């Protein structure tokens, strides 16, 4: 297993299969690359199935344990099931999708080897959903969630980016997940450093505080030091507050609650913004749709081409990217005396002198 200079093992890879998408979400950062989206038709610069599989085979040489396929919308790839089927058996396989193409395809993906799925569903409100995604696919997403559950992909994780337009729907989403045992909820902090519009951001501490009051049990997940909250269905039985199970650190990979209550819903907060602890616990390397390795979501100055995608080129690029990985907050970005953040001069390329 490869370890960077900050003692972070690389245990997972996140592979973008395309930058194409049938949505146009207002918060999209395209895996940190910005808005590169184009027509929905296949494009020549996307990695082919052989390239993706070859990369994954090399990744297993370094004891990588998991791959998450992303986009854009990965289900725009006609060869997605083939890629999943050819993924090395050593890797657990998950996917992030908007869910609109899951009906009719979910079972084939499970048969090919897909283990888990995250589906973006930012609100249980048709109008707000349309505003955020700039699509009219609300019903299609709900059908996709149902198709994933029917195919045995439970628990299905619903992704909600929490910002000005969606924050008011968080309680409703939490209750929805608590009432549906096959669902989990990920509340993802809006990242203005990637998408702009900082005025859309909200204080995630308020969300943590509300969930802590509502939760029956709370635990920390080792990966990214994320906080998990187990919520009881709203049946009038107050089970949070003083009766809450204290915070533990024994839920690294186990999504079952630290108490014996199968009726609880799981809510996890992903809050990386200005969070050195989050970055210090990052164990992923990213792969762009066009064959570049990327050590950090928030950076585009660390891209490393894998060339013609030969095994030797992939190995060399992988080793180099891991060796050069740094935590974004706390190292690449450092605190100023005034309490803000600035780029660490150590990671700024010196300009050539001009005579």
SULCOR-V947439 format. One record per residue. N is the residue number from 1. OMEGA is omega in whole degrees, -180 to 180 (999 if undefined). NEAR is the number of other C-alpha atoms within 8 Angstrom. D_CENTER is the distance of its C-alpha to the mean C-alpha in whole Angstrom. Layout:
# SULCOR-V947439
n=N omega=OMEGA near=NEAR d_center=D_CENTER
n=N omega=OMEGA near=NEAR d_center=D_CENTER
This chain:
# SULCOR-V947439
n=1 omega=180 near=8 d_center=22
n=2 omega=-180 near=9 d_center=21
n=3 omega=180 near=11 d_center=21
n=4 omega=-175 near=13 d_center=21
n=5 omega=176 near=9 d_center=24
n=6 omega=176 near=8 d_center=22
n=7 omega=177 near=6 d_center=22
n=8 omega=176 near=11 d_center=18
n=9 omega=174 near=9 d_center=18
n=10 omega=-176 near=14 d_center=16
n=11 omega=-177 near=11 d_center=15
n=12 omega=174 near=12 d_center=12
n=13 omega=180 near=13 d_center=11
n=14 omega=-170 near=12 d_center=8
n=15 omega=174 near=13 d_center=11
n=16 omega=-178 near=15 d_center=11
n=17 omega=180 near=14 d_center=14
n=18 omega=170 near=14 d_center=15
n=19 omega=177 near=13 d_center=15
n=20 omega=178 near=13 d_center=17
n=21 omega=175 near=11 d_center=16
n=22 omega=171 near=7 d_center=19
n=23 omega=175 near=7 d_center=17
n=24 omega=-173 near=9 d_center=18
n=25 omega=-174 near=8 d_center=15
n=26 omega=-179 near=7 d_center=17
n=27 omega=-172 near=8 d_center=14
n=28 omega=174 near=9 d_center=12
n=29 omega=174 near=10 d_center=12
n=30 omega=180 near=11 d_center=11
n=31 omega=176 near=9 d_center=9
n=32 omega=-177 near=10 d_center=12
n=33 omega=-175 near=8 d_center=15
n=34 omega=-175 near=10 d_center=16
n=35 omega=177 near=7 d_center=17
n=36 omega=-172 near=7 d_center=19
n=37 omega=179 near=8 d_center=19
n=38 omega=-179 near=6 d_center=22
n=39 omega=-179 near=6 d_center=24
n=40 omega=179 near=8 d_center=22
n=41 omega=179 near=5 d_center=25
n=42 omega=-179 near=7 d_center=24
n=43 omega=-171 near=5 d_center=24
n=44 omega=-174 near=4 d_center=26
n=45 omega=177 near=6 d_center=23
n=46 omega=174 near=11 d_center=21
n=47 omega=174 near=11 d_center=20
n=48 omega=-180 near=6 d_center=23
n=49 omega=-179 near=9 d_center=22
n=50 omega=180 near=7 d_center=24
n=51 omega=-180 near=9 d_center=22
n=52 omega=-178 near=10 d_center=19
n=53 omega=179 near=12 d_center=21
n=54 omega=177 near=11 d_center=23
n=55 omega=-178 near=11 d_center=20
n=56 omega=177 near=10 d_center=18
n=57 omega=177 near=10 d_center=22
n=58 omega=180 near=11 d_center=22
n=59 omega=180 near=9 d_center=19
n=60 omega=176 near=12 d_center=21
n=61 omega=180 near=7 d_center=24
n=62 omega=175 near=8 d_center=22
n=63 omega=170 near=9 d_center=21
n=64 omega=-171 near=13 d_center=17
n=65 omega=-171 near=10 d_center=16
n=66 omega=173 near=11 d_center=13
n=67 omega=172 near=12 d_center=11
n=68 omega=177 near=12 d_center=8
n=69 omega=-177 near=13 d_center=10
n=70 omega=174 near=14 d_center=9
n=71 omega=14 near=17 d_center=11
n=72 omega=177 near=12 d_center=12
n=73 omega=-174 near=14 d_center=13
n=74 omega=-178 near=15 d_center=13
n=75 omega=169 near=8 d_center=16
n=76 omega=175 near=9 d_center=18
n=77 omega=178 near=9 d_center=19
n=78 omega=-177 near=6 d_center=22
n=79 omega=-177 near=7 d_center=22
n=80 omega=-179 near=10 d_center=19
n=81 omega=177 near=10 d_center=20
n=82 omega=-180 near=9 d_center=22
n=83 omega=180 near=11 d_center=20
n=84 omega=-178 near=12 d_center=18
n=85 omega=-178 near=8 d_center=22
n=86 omega=177 near=7 d_center=22
n=87 omega=-179 near=11 d_center=19
n=88 omega=-177 near=9 d_center=21
n=89 omega=-178 near=5 d_center=22
n=90 omega=-173 near=6 d_center=21
n=91 omega=166 near=11 d_center=17
n=92 omega=-170 near=10 d_center=15
n=93 omega=175 near=14 d_center=13
n=94 omega=-176 near=13 d_center=10
n=95 omega=171 near=12 d_center=9
n=96 omega=-173 near=14 d_center=7
n=97 omega=172 near=14 d_center=10
n=98 omega=170 near=9 d_center=13
n=99 omega=-172 near=13 d_center=15
n=100 omega=-179 near=11 d_center=18
n=101 omega=-179 near=8 d_center=19
n=102 omega=177 near=12 d_center=18
n=103 omega=-180 near=10 d_center=22
n=104 omega=-178 near=7 d_center=24
n=105 omega=-174 near=8 d_center=22
n=106 omega=-178 near=11 d_center=20
n=107 omega=179 near=9 d_center=23
n=108 omega=179 near=8 d_center=23
n=109 omega=176 near=12 d_center=19
n=110 omega=178 near=12 d_center=20
n=111 omega=180 near=7 d_center=23
n=112 omega=178 near=10 d_center=22
n=113 omega=178 near=9 d_center=20
n=114 omega=-176 near=13 d_center=16
n=115 omega=-173 near=9 d_center=15
n=116 omega=179 near=11 d_center=12
n=117 omega=170 near=13 d_center=11
n=118 omega=-180 near=12 d_center=8
n=119 omega=179 near=13 d_center=10
n=120 omega=178 near=11 d_center=10
n=121 omega=-166 near=11 d_center=13
n=122 omega=178 near=11 d_center=14
n=123 omega=173 near=12 d_center=18
n=124 omega=-179 near=9 d_center=20
n=125 omega=-173 near=6 d_center=23
n=126 omega=-176 near=8 d_center=24
n=127 omega=179 near=6 d_center=25
n=128 omega=178 near=10 d_center=22
n=129 omega=180 near=15 d_center=19
n=130 omega=179 near=12 d_center=22
n=131 omega=-176 near=8 d_center=22
n=132 omega=-175 near=11 d_center=18
n=133 omega=-175 near=10 d_center=17
n=134 omega=178 near=11 d_center=21
n=135 omega=176 near=11 d_center=21
n=136 omega=-170 near=5 d_center=23
n=137 omega=-177 near=8 d_center=21
n=138 omega=-178 near=10 d_center=21
n=139 omega=180 near=6 d_center=23
n=140 omega=178 near=9 d_center=21
n=141 omega=178 near=12 d_center=18
n=142 omega=177 near=9 d_center=20
n=143 omega=178 near=12 d_center=22
n=144 omega=177 near=13 d_center=18
n=145 omega=179 near=12 d_center=17
n=146 omega=179 near=8 d_center=21
n=147 omega=178 near=12 d_center=21
n=148 omega=179 near=16 d_center=18
n=149 omega=-180 near=12 d_center=20
n=150 omega=-179 near=7 d_center=23
n=151 omega=178 near=9 d_center=22
n=152 omega=-180 near=7 d_center=21
n=153 omega=179 near=12 d_center=17
n=154 omega=0 near=9 d_center=17
n=155 omega=175 near=10 d_center=16
n=156 omega=178 near=15 d_center=14
n=157 omega=175 near=11 d_center=11
n=158 omega=179 near=12 d_center=11
n=159 omega=175 near=13 d_center=8
n=160 omega=172 near=13 d_center=11
n=161 omega=-173 near=11 d_center=11
n=162 omega=176 near=15 d_center=14
n=163 omega=-170 near=11 d_center=16
n=164 omega=-173 near=9 d_center=20
n=165 omega=-176 near=9 d_center=20
n=166 omega=-172 near=13 d_center=18
n=167 omega=-178 near=9 d_center=19
n=168 omega=-179 near=7 d_center=22
n=169 omega=-179 near=9 d_center=20
n=170 omega=180 near=10 d_center=18
n=171 omega=180 near=7 d_center=21
n=172 omega=178 near=8 d_center=22
n=173 omega=179 near=11 d_center=18
n=174 omega=179 near=12 d_center=19
n=175 omega=179 near=10 d_center=22
n=176 omega=-179 near=8 d_center=21
n=177 omega=179 near=13 d_center=18
n=178 omega=-178 near=16 d_center=21
n=179 omega=-178 near=11 d_center=24
n=180 omega=-173 near=8 d_center=22
n=181 omega=-180 near=11 d_center=21
n=182 omega=-176 near=8 d_center=19
n=183 omega=170 near=14 d_center=16
n=184 omega=-177 near=13 d_center=14
n=185 omega=171 near=14 d_center=12
n=186 omega=176 near=12 d_center=9
n=187 omega=-171 near=12 d_center=11
n=188 omega=-179 near=11 d_center=9
n=189 omega=176 near=13 d_center=11
n=190 omega=-173 near=11 d_center=12
n=191 omega=-178 near=9 d_center=13
n=192 omega=179 near=10 d_center=16
n=193 omega=178 near=7 d_center=16
n=194 omega=-171 near=9 d_center=14
n=195 omega=-177 near=10 d_center=16
n=196 omega=180 near=7 d_center=19
n=197 omega=-179 near=7 d_center=21
n=198 omega=180 near=7 d_center=20
n=199 omega=178 near=4 d_center=23
n=200 omega=-175 near=10 d_center=20
n=201 omega=175 near=12 d_center=18
n=202 omega=-180 near=9 d_center=19
n=203 omega=-178 near=6 d_center=20
n=204 omega=177 near=8 d_center=17
n=205 omega=178 near=6 d_center=20
n=206 omega=178 near=7 d_center=22
n=207 omega=176 near=8 d_center=19
n=208 omega=-177 near=9 d_center=19
n=209 omega=-180 near=8 d_center=23
n=210 omega=180 near=8 d_center=23
n=211 omega=180 near=9 d_center=21
n=212 omega=177 near=11 d_center=23
n=213 omega=-174 near=8 d_center=26
n=214 omega=-170 near=10 d_center=25
n=215 omega=173 near=15 d_center=23
n=216 omega=-180 near=14 d_center=25
n=217 omega=-179 near=15 d_center=23
n=218 omega=179 near=15 d_center=21
n=219 omega=177 near=13 d_center=19
n=220 omega=176 near=14 d_center=17
n=221 omega=-175 near=14 d_center=15
n=222 omega=-179 near=10 d_center=15
n=223 omega=180 near=9 d_center=12
n=224 omega=-179 near=11 d_center=11
n=225 omega=-180 near=10 d_center=14
n=226 omega=178 near=13 d_center=12
n=227 omega=179 near=11 d_center=15
n=228 omega=179 near=12 d_center=15
n=229 omega=175 near=14 d_center=18
n=230 omega=-172 near=13 d_center=20
n=231 omega=176 near=14 d_center=22
n=232 omega=175 near=12 d_center=25
n=233 omega=-178 near=10 d_center=26
n=234 omega=-179 near=8 d_center=28
n=235 omega=180 near=4 d_center=31
n=236 omega=-179 near=4 d_center=33
n=237 omega=-179 near=5 d_center=33
n=238 omega=-177 near=4 d_center=32
n=239 omega=179 near=10 d_center=30
n=240 omega=175 near=12 d_center=28
n=241 omega=-174 near=10 d_center=30
n=242 omega=-179 near=4 d_center=32
n=243 omega=-176 near=7 d_center=32
n=244 omega=173 near=11 d_center=28
n=245 omega=-176 near=9 d_center=27
n=246 omega=179 near=7 d_center=27
n=247 omega=178 near=8 d_center=23
n=248 omega=176 near=8 d_center=23
n=249 omega=-175 near=9 d_center=21
n=250 omega=-175 near=7 d_center=21
n=251 omega=-175 near=13 d_center=18
n=252 omega=-179 near=9 d_center=16
n=253 omega=-175 near=5 d_center=16
n=254 omega=-179 near=5 d_center=18
n=255 omega=176 near=6 d_center=17
n=256 omega=-177 near=6 d_center=20
n=257 omega=179 near=10 d_center=22
n=258 omega=172 near=7 d_center=24
n=259 omega=-175 near=6 d_center=27
n=260 omega=179 near=5 d_center=28
n=261 omega=-175 near=6 d_center=27
n=262 omega=-177 near=6 d_center=26
n=263 omega=-173 near=9 d_center=26
n=264 omega=173 near=12 d_center=23
n=265 omega=-177 near=16 d_center=20
n=266 omega=176 near=14 d_center=16
n=267 omega=180 near=13 d_center=14
n=268 omega=179 near=11 d_center=12
n=269 omega=176 near=12 d_center=11
n=270 omega=-174 near=10 d_center=9
n=271 omega=-175 near=10 d_center=11
n=272 omega=-170 near=9 d_center=11
n=273 omega=-180 near=6 d_center=14
n=274 omega=-173 near=5 d_center=17
n=275 omega=180 near=10 d_center=16
n=276 omega=179 near=11 d_center=18
n=277 omega=178 near=8 d_center=17
n=278 omega=-178 near=12 d_center=13
n=279 omega=180 near=13 d_center=14
n=280 omega=-180 near=10 d_center=16
n=281 omega=-180 near=11 d_center=14
n=282 omega=-177 near=10 d_center=12
n=283 omega=-176 near=10 d_center=12
n=284 omega=166 near=10 d_center=10
n=285 omega=-177 near=13 d_center=12
n=286 omega=178 near=13 d_center=11
n=287 omega=179 near=12 d_center=13
n=288 omega=-178 near=12 d_center=14
n=289 omega=-177 near=14 d_center=16
n=290 omega=169 near=8 d_center=19
n=291 omega=174 near=12 d_center=19
n=292 omega=172 near=11 d_center=18
n=293 omega=-174 near=15 d_center=17
n=294 omega=-176 near=15 d_center=15
n=295 omega=-175 near=15 d_center=15
n=296 omega=179 near=12 d_center=13
n=297 omega=-170 near=9 d_center=10
n=298 omega=-175 near=8 d_center=13
n=299 omega=170 near=9 d_center=16
n=300 omega=179 near=9 d_center=17
n=301 omega=-180 near=4 d_center=21
n=302 omega=-179 near=9 d_center=19
n=303 omega=-180 near=9 d_center=19
n=304 omega=-180 near=9 d_center=21
n=305 omega=173 near=8 d_center=22
n=306 omega=173 near=12 d_center=23
n=307 omega=-180 near=8 d_center=26
n=308 omega=175 near=5 d_center=27
n=309 omega=170 near=11 d_center=25
n=310 omega=-179 near=9 d_center=28
n=311 omega=-178 near=9 d_center=27
n=312 omega=179 near=6 d_center=29
n=313 omega=179 near=11 d_center=27
n=314 omega=180 near=13 d_center=23
n=315 omega=-178 near=9 d_center=24
n=316 omega=-179 near=8 d_center=26
n=317 omega=-179 near=12 d_center=23
n=318 omega=179 near=9 d_center=20
n=319 omega=-178 near=9 d_center=23
n=320 omega=-179 near=8 d_center=23
n=321 omega=178 near=13 d_center=20
n=322 omega=-180 near=13 d_center=19
n=323 omega=-176 near=9 d_center=23
n=324 omega=180 near=9 d_center=22
n=325 omega=173 near=10 d_center=18
n=326 omega=174 near=11 d_center=19
n=327 omega=-177 near=13 d_center=17
n=328 omega=177 near=11 d_center=16
n=329 omega=-180 near=11 d_center=18
n=330 omega=179 near=11 d_center=21
n=331 omega=176 near=9 d_center=22
n=332 omega=173 near=11 d_center=21
n=333 omega=-177 near=11 d_center=21
n=334 omega=-180 near=11 d_center=24
n=335 omega=172 near=10 d_center=26
n=336 omega=178 near=8 d_center=29
n=337 omega=-180 near=5 d_center=32
n=338 omega=178 near=5 d_center=32
n=339 omega=176 near=6 d_center=28
n=340 omega=-180 near=7 d_center=26
n=341 omega=175 near=8 d_center=24
n=342 omega=-180 near=8 d_center=25
n=343 omega=177 near=9 d_center=24
n=344 omega=-178 near=10 d_center=26
n=345 omega=-178 near=5 d_center=29
n=346 omega=-176 near=4 d_center=28
n=347 omega=177 near=7 d_center=25
n=348 omega=180 near=7 d_center=27
n=349 omega=177 near=4 d_center=29
n=350 omega=178 near=4 d_center=33
n=351 omega=178 near=4 d_center=35
n=352 omega=-180 near=4 d_center=38
n=353 omega=180 near=4 d_center=41
n=354 omega=-180 near=3 d_center=43
n=355 omega=999 near=2 d_center=47
